[in-house]
Amino acid sequence: MIPSSSPIAVLLAAGRGSRFNDREEKLLQPFCHHDGRPGMVATASAAALLEVMPVVAVVQGPGMLADALREMGCTVCMLPPGDPREMSASLRHGLQHSTQASGWLIALADMPRVRPATVARLRDALVAGASIVAPVTQGRRGNPVGFGSVHLPALLALQGDRGARGLLDAHPVTEIEVMDEGIFADIDTREDLERMRDHSK
């Protein structure tokens, strides 16, 4: 049981990933964790979160991805059959499995270069009472983004594939300055993956 005073991370790992052929295939691509351990894109994304806070990972269904994330220590939940593979559906499902939390850090499974130190600073801001919190590097906002419990009804009401961006436009955001280019580094295509691998060597 996650203490009610603790924020948790919701790792979104069930989208289409159409520009990479298939999201699950993309997330299973080999990719080293931040500490150099071998892994894959999804587990590298989860590892930085798990160093800092509990993680609920939302996946499309059973299989290698779900097994790998569960083995790492994530609580894994699967989209019900027939649910749209949209970001809002994944987010709602993850939140419904963690309503006891005091806040949520919404993380994307195709962003494996976010640093644990960044995650820790965002978590600390949520614990300190920030309503919405986002990392910033050189004046530019990135991911993951955190939400306090006051926003749970609005998050559960989201529709479509735009995620929670509208909430950031409508409410004050606590910006946390970090030195972390990983907050911008998502993998949409194989070229993105190869470029990120080369950059990490």
TAJOVEN-V432686 format. One record per run of one state. SS is the DSSP state (alpha for helix, beta for strand, coil for the rest). FROM is the first residue (numbers start at 1). LEN is the number of residues. If there is no record, write none. Layout:
<<SS,FROM,LEN> <SS,FROM,LEN>>
This chain:
<<coil,1,7> <beta,8,6> <coil,14,4> <alpha,18,3> <coil,21,2> <alpha,23,5> <coil,28,2> <beta,30,1> <coil,31,9> <beta,40,1> <alpha,41,10> <coil,51,4> <beta,55,5> <coil,60,4> <alpha,64,9> <coil,73,2> <beta,75,4> <coil,79,8> <alpha,87,10> <coil,97,6> <beta,103,6> <coil,109,7> <alpha,116,12> <coil,128,4> <beta,132,6> <coil,138,2> <beta,140,9> <alpha,149,8> <coil,157,8> <alpha,165,6> <coil,171,3> <beta,174,4> <coil,178,3> <alpha,181,3> <coil,184,6> <alpha,190,11> <coil,201,1>>
